[in-house]
Amino acid sequence: MKHLIPFFLLAYLVSCNKSDEKPAAFAVQTDSVVMASPGGCQGDSIPCVSFKVTFPRIAGLSKAAEDTLTRALARLPINVDNRPKDIAESGTRFLADWKEINEEFEGATAPWSFESNATVLIASDTLISIKVWSYQYTGGAHGSQETHYINLHPVTGVRLTLDDFLRPGYLAVLTAVGHQAFREARGLTPDEDLEAAGFEFPDGFTLNTNFGFSGNGIEFTFNIYEIGPYVLGPSEFTVPYRELAAYRK
C-alpha cells in the first residue's frame, strides 16, 4: 500500500470536499491568538500594536504534525527572528519589538499590526493542506500581504512536495499548463509579452514552490513583488488535477 494518497484519489477527495466538511477523523475547529498594546488600536494616530492569528486545530493530528504546523504559523511575521516555538511566543516578540522601537522614537512610531488567517483546504489521513493569508504593517507607504501554503503528512509531520505525488517528468507539463492558467488569471492573451505586461520572468515563465491542494487542483500563488511591482498585486491560479493524471504515482 502506498504511503501517500494516490493522485487520482486526491483529485476525487478534494472534489468531494469543496465545502467546509472534513473527514470525521480530522474534525477542524478554529482558534486564535490575539494580543495588543494597552488600550488597543483606536486610530491611525495612536501609537499601538496589534497581533491576531486565526488558525485551525485539527483533531487527530500526531504530535509531530501539530508541531510542524505550529512552527510554520509562528514564523510568519517578517520581523520575528530566532524561530519562535509557537504562535503566542511569536506575538509576544512582535509586541516587544514594537515597544522597543516606540520607546526609541519616543512614541512617534506608526501603529504596527499583524494579522493571519489559516484555512484548511484538505484534511485526509495522508495529507493536510492549509492556505495561510497574512498581512503585516510596521510603517511605510503600505503593509505587506502574503499567501503561503502548508502541506504536511498528518502522522509524520513531514512537509510534502509535488514529488511526493507525481512521477518524474511532470515539471514540463505542470509548467506549461501553469503558464496558461497564469495568463488566464491575469487576463493576458496567449501571445502577450509578459515583460511588457509588467511581469518579471528573466528565463521565461517558471513556477514557484508556493502551492497547495485545493478543491479544483494544485493552487499556486505569486506574492506581491515576487514577479512584478506592488501595483500588480498577487497572482493566484490553479492547475486542474486532470492535466497531470498521466504522472500520478
C-alpha positions as CSV (number, residue, x, y, z in Angstrom):
1,M,0.0,0.0,0.0
2,K,1.3,3.4,-0.9
3,H,2.3,5.7,2.0
4,L,0.9,8.8,0.3
5,I,-2.5,9.2,-1.2
6,P,-2.7,8.1,-4.9
7,F,-3.1,11.2,-7.1
8,F,-6.4,10.1,-8.7
9,L,-7.8,9.6,-5.2
10,L,-6.5,13.0,-4.1
11,A,-8.4,14.6,-7.0
12,Y,-11.6,12.6,-6.0
13,L,-11.1,13.6,-2.4
14,V,-10.8,17.3,-2.9
15,S,-13.7,17.3,-5.5
16,C,-15.9,15.8,-2.8
17,N,-14.8,18.2,-0.1
18,K,-15.4,21.7,-1.6
19,S,-17.5,22.6,1.4
20,D,-16.1,23.1,4.9
21,E,-17.0,19.5,5.7
22,K,-13.9,17.4,6.6
23,P,-13.4,13.7,7.3
24,A,-14.7,12.8,10.7
25,A,-11.2,11.6,11.8
26,F,-9.9,15.1,11.4
27,A,-12.5,17.4,12.9
28,V,-11.4,21.0,12.4
29,Q,-12.1,23.8,14.9
30,T,-10.9,27.4,14.7
31,D,-8.8,29.1,17.4
32,S,-7.0,32.4,17.6
33,V,-4.2,34.2,19.4
34,V,-4.9,37.9,19.9
35,M,-2.6,40.4,21.5
36,A,-2.4,44.2,21.6
37,S,-0.7,47.1,23.4
38,P,-2.7,48.5,26.4
39,G,-5.8,50.2,25.2
40,G,-5.6,48.6,21.8
41,C,-5.6,50.4,18.5
42,Q,-8.4,53.0,18.2
43,G,-7.0,55.0,15.3
44,D,-4.1,55.6,13.0
45,S,-2.7,58.4,15.1
46,I,-2.4,56.4,18.3
47,P,0.9,54.5,18.9
48,C,-0.2,50.9,19.3
49,V,0.4,47.4,18.1
50,S,-1.9,44.5,17.4
51,F,-1.4,40.8,16.7
52,K,-4.0,38.3,15.6
53,V,-3.6,34.8,14.2
54,T,-6.6,32.7,13.4
55,F,-5.6,29.1,12.9
56,P,-7.2,25.6,12.7
57,R,-7.0,23.0,15.5
58,I,-7.2,19.6,13.8
59,A,-8.3,16.8,16.0
60,G,-6.4,13.6,15.2
61,L,-3.1,15.0,14.1
62,S,0.0,13.4,15.6
63,K,2.2,15.5,17.9
64,A,4.8,15.7,15.2
65,A,2.3,17.1,12.7
66,E,1.0,19.6,15.3
67,D,4.5,20.8,16.0
68,T,5.2,21.3,12.3
69,L,2.0,23.3,11.8
70,T,2.6,25.4,14.9
71,R,6.2,26.3,13.9
72,A,5.1,27.2,10.4
73,L,2.4,29.6,11.6
74,A,4.6,31.1,14.3
75,R,7.3,32.1,11.8
76,L,5.1,34.1,9.5
77,P,5.7,37.6,10.9
78,I,8.6,39.1,8.9
79,N,10.5,40.8,11.7
80,V,10.2,37.9,14.2
81,D,13.5,36.0,14.3
82,N,15.1,33.3,16.4
83,R,12.5,30.8,15.3
84,P,9.7,31.1,17.9
85,K,8.4,27.8,19.2
86,D,4.7,28.7,19.0
87,I,2.2,31.5,17.9
88,A,2.0,33.0,21.4
89,E,5.8,33.5,21.5
90,S,5.7,35.0,18.0
91,G,3.1,37.5,19.2
92,T,5.0,38.3,22.3
93,R,8.1,39.1,20.3
94,F,6.2,41.2,17.8
95,L,4.8,43.3,20.6
96,A,8.2,43.6,22.2
97,D,9.8,44.7,19.0
98,W,7.2,47.4,18.6
99,K,7.7,48.5,22.2
100,E,11.4,48.8,21.8
101,I,11.1,50.9,18.6
102,N,8.3,53.0,20.1
103,E,10.4,53.9,23.2
104,E,13.4,54.6,21.0
105,F,11.5,57.2,18.9
106,E,9.6,58.5,22.0
107,G,6.1,57.4,20.9
108,A,6.4,58.6,17.3
109,T,6.2,55.1,15.9
110,A,3.4,54.3,13.4
111,P,0.8,51.7,14.6
112,W,2.0,48.1,13.9
113,S,-0.2,45.2,13.1
114,F,0.0,41.6,12.1
115,E,-3.0,39.5,11.1
116,S,-3.1,36.0,9.7
117,N,-5.8,33.5,8.8
118,A,-5.2,29.9,8.0
119,T,-7.8,27.8,6.2
120,V,-7.8,24.0,5.8
121,L,-8.1,23.0,2.1
122,I,-7.8,19.3,2.7
123,A,-7.7,17.1,5.8
124,S,-7.2,13.4,4.9
125,D,-5.3,10.5,6.5
126,T,-2.3,11.2,4.2
127,L,-2.4,14.9,3.5
128,I,-3.1,18.1,5.4
129,S,-3.1,21.2,3.1
130,I,-3.6,24.6,4.6
131,K,-3.7,28.1,2.9
132,V,-2.4,30.9,5.0
133,W,-3.1,34.6,4.3
134,S,-1.2,37.2,6.3
135,Y,-1.0,41.0,6.5
136,Q,1.7,42.9,8.3
137,Y,2.3,46.7,8.7
138,T,5.3,48.1,10.5
139,G,5.4,51.5,8.9
140,G,5.9,52.8,5.4
141,A,3.6,53.6,2.5
142,H,1.7,50.3,2.8
143,G,1.7,46.9,4.5
144,S,2.8,43.6,3.3
145,Q,0.2,41.0,2.3
146,E,1.2,37.4,1.5
147,T,-0.3,33.9,0.9
148,H,1.5,30.7,1.8
149,Y,0.7,27.1,1.9
150,I,1.5,24.3,4.4
151,N,1.3,20.8,3.1
152,L,2.2,18.1,5.6
153,H,1.6,14.4,6.5
154,P,-0.8,14.1,9.5
155,V,1.3,11.3,11.1
156,T,4.9,12.0,10.4
157,G,4.6,15.8,10.2
158,V,6.9,15.9,7.2
159,R,6.3,18.8,4.8
160,L,5.2,17.3,1.4
161,T,6.2,18.4,-2.1
162,L,4.9,17.7,-5.5
163,D,7.5,15.0,-5.9
164,D,5.6,13.0,-3.3
165,F,2.6,12.8,-5.5
166,L,3.9,12.9,-9.1
167,R,6.3,10.8,-11.1
168,P,9.4,12.2,-12.7
169,G,8.9,14.2,-15.8
170,Y,5.8,16.1,-14.6
171,L,7.5,19.5,-14.3
172,A,7.4,20.4,-18.0
173,V,3.7,19.6,-18.3
174,L,2.9,21.4,-15.0
175,T,4.8,24.5,-16.1
176,A,3.1,24.6,-19.5
177,V,-0.4,24.2,-18.0
178,G,0.5,26.6,-15.2
179,H,1.7,29.2,-17.7
180,Q,-1.7,29.0,-19.4
181,A,-3.6,29.2,-16.1
182,F,-1.4,32.2,-15.0
183,R,-2.2,34.1,-18.2
184,E,-5.9,33.4,-17.9
185,A,-5.9,34.5,-14.2
186,R,-4.1,37.8,-15.2
187,G,-6.3,38.4,-18.2
188,L,-3.4,38.1,-20.7
189,T,-3.7,36.7,-24.2
190,P,-1.6,33.6,-25.1
191,D,0.9,35.6,-27.1
192,E,1.1,38.8,-24.9
193,D,4.6,39.6,-23.8
194,L,5.0,39.1,-20.1
195,E,7.7,41.7,-19.6
196,A,5.6,44.3,-21.4
197,A,2.7,43.5,-19.1
198,G,5.0,44.2,-16.1
199,F,5.9,40.7,-15.0
200,E,9.5,39.6,-14.4
201,F,10.5,36.1,-15.6
202,P,14.1,36.5,-16.8
203,D,14.4,32.9,-18.0
204,G,10.8,32.5,-19.2
205,F,7.8,31.5,-17.2
206,T,8.6,29.3,-14.2
207,L,6.5,28.1,-11.3
208,N,7.5,28.8,-7.7
209,T,7.1,26.3,-4.8
210,N,4.3,28.2,-3.1
211,F,1.4,25.8,-3.7
212,G,-1.5,24.0,-2.0
213,F,-4.0,21.3,-2.9
214,S,-7.4,22.9,-3.4
215,G,-10.8,21.5,-4.4
216,N,-10.1,22.3,-8.0
217,G,-6.5,21.4,-8.4
218,I,-3.0,22.5,-7.4
219,E,-3.2,26.1,-6.4
220,F,-0.2,28.4,-6.9
221,T,0.4,32.0,-5.6
222,F,3.0,34.5,-6.6
223,N,3.0,37.1,-3.8
224,I,3.4,40.9,-4.2
225,Y,6.8,41.9,-5.5
226,E,7.7,38.3,-6.4
227,I,7.3,38.7,-10.1
228,G,6.4,42.3,-10.5
229,P,5.8,45.7,-8.9
230,Y,3.4,46.3,-6.0
231,V,0.7,47.7,-8.3
232,L,0.2,44.3,-10.0
233,G,-0.7,42.6,-6.7
234,P,-0.5,38.9,-6.1
235,S,-1.2,36.2,-8.8
236,E,-3.2,33.2,-7.9
237,F,-4.1,30.4,-10.3
238,T,-4.9,26.7,-10.3
239,V,-3.7,23.7,-12.4
240,P,-6.5,21.1,-12.7
241,Y,-5.7,17.7,-11.5
242,R,-6.8,16.1,-14.7
243,E,-3.9,17.8,-16.6
244,L,-1.4,15.7,-14.5
245,A,-3.3,12.4,-14.4
246,A,-0.6,10.7,-16.5
247,Y,2.0,11.5,-13.9
248,R,0.2,10.4,-10.7
249,K,2.0,7.9,-8.5
